[in-house]
């Protein structure tokens, strides 16, 4: 290819470097969120790490670089992580099973998920870390949109009820009377 600027022999090396750089960017941009989503959903650090590895590998190795759309990567990877969590947690019974290990006091430094079911944690992970709306999350979780909305409302109520008192010096009764 005269005049292309890159010798023909060097083109595969350049393409391999570009693909590797793109894969590193995908990992750097998404790994932490995927880990938090998996840890929130599964409550197990080892399984969460496995989910990240599986999802990033699927994105980088199995998806040809031209077919990738980085614009919807957050949603796509969150859905892949949700599905992988479901697979690792035992298929269809995953919604009711308790985690193998006790959840840490603060799941990956984001929220206290103690008392939430796997279904609630999975839905929250899709919305919180994947950026999916409740309609998209309901389709992925195979529940109705109204059911997902009710599930997310219940999660928010549970989280609000378990939140620490904002000002421990003021008793709750006085704070309520002052407002």
N, C-alpha and C positions, 0 to 999 in steps of 0.2 A: 504494500500500500504506500506508494510514494506520496510524500507530503503529509502523512497522517501525524507525524511527530513522534510516534511510538513504534519502534521496530517490531515486526511481527513476532519474533522470538520472545520479546519482553512483554507482550500483551497478556499472556496467561498469568505471568507473575504479578502484573499490575492488577488484574481482575481478582486474583486470589487475595492480594493485600487489601483491596477495597472490600471484598466480602468479609474478611477477618475483622477489619475496622468496623464494619457495619454490625457484625455480631457482638463485638465488644461494646459498642454503643447501646445495643439492645439490652445486653446484660446490665450495664451500668445504669441505664434508665429504669429498668423494670424489676430487677432482682429483689430489691428491698421491699417493694410493694407486694410482689408475689409471695415473698416469705411471710410478710405480716398477714396477708390474706390466708395463706395455708395454715399458719400458726393459729390464727383466730378460729378457723374452721375446724382444724383437727386437734389442737391443743397438745401437739407433740412436736418437739423441735427437730427430731430426726426425720420424721415424715414430712415436715414442712420443707426441710432442706432437699429431700428427695423430690418433692413437687416442683420446687424451683428448677432443679437440674433437669427434670423431665420436660417441663414446659419450655425452658430456654432452648434445650436441645431440639425439641419439636419445631420451634420457631426458626432456629438458625440452621439446622441441618436438613430437616425434612421439607421445609418450605423453600422453594427456589427463590433466590434473591429478587429477581424481577417480579415475582408474584406477591411479594410482601408489600403491604400498604402500611407505612408507619403512622398514618393518620388515625387508624382505628386499632392500633396495636394494644392500647390499654384495655379496650373492651375484649378483643380477641384473646389476649393472654389471660385476662381475668376469668373468662369462660373456660379456657383450657385448664387453668388452675382449679377452678370449681369442679370440673369433671374429674380431674386427676384426684382431688381430695375425696370425692365421692367414691371413686374406684378403690382408693387405698383404705377407705373407712368401711368397706364391705358392701358396696352396691346399694341395693334398694333399702336395706335396713339401716342405712347410715344416719337417717334423721333422728332415730330414737336411741342409738347407742351412745354411751358415755365415752369420753376420751380415755385412752389408755392411761395417760398420766394426768395429774391435776394441772389445770391451767395455771400459769404463773399469775401472780397478783395483778400484773398489768401486761396484757398480751402485746408483746413487742413494743411496749411503751406507748400504746395508743388508747386502749380502753380496758376496763375490767369486765371480762366476758363471763365471769363466774355466774352460773345460774341460767345461762342461755343454752338452748338446745343446739344440736349441730345444725339443724335446719335454719334456726335463727342466726347462728354465726355464719353459715354459708351465705345466706341472703345479705347479711350486713357486709360481708367481704366483697360480694359482687358489686354492691352499691358504693361502699366506702373506698375500696382500693381499685376496683375496676371502672368506676365511674358510670356504671349502667344505671339507667332509670328503672323505676319499679316495674314498668311494662316489660323491658328487656329481661330483667332479673326473673320475673314471673314466668316468662317463656322458658328460660334456662332451667329453672327449678321445677317446671311442669306443674305449676299451680296457677289458679286464676289470678287475674290482675287485682281483683278485689281482695283475694286471699293474701297476695303479696303485700298490698297496702296495709291490711290489718296486721300482718306479721311484722312489718317494719314499724308500725305504730306501737305494737306491743314491745318490740325490742327497745324503742326509744323510751317508753315508759319505764321499763326495767332498768335501763341504764341511768335514767334520771333519778329513779328511786334509790339506786345504789351509789349515786354520786356523793362525794363527801360534802359536808356542810360548808358553804362558802365562807362563813365567818363563825368559827366555833365560839367566839366570845358572846354572841347574841343568841339566846335560846330561840328555838324555832317559833314558839308561841308569840314572843315579842316581835320577831321579824315579821310574822304574818299580820300582827295587829298594826304595825307601823305602816304597812303598805296599803 
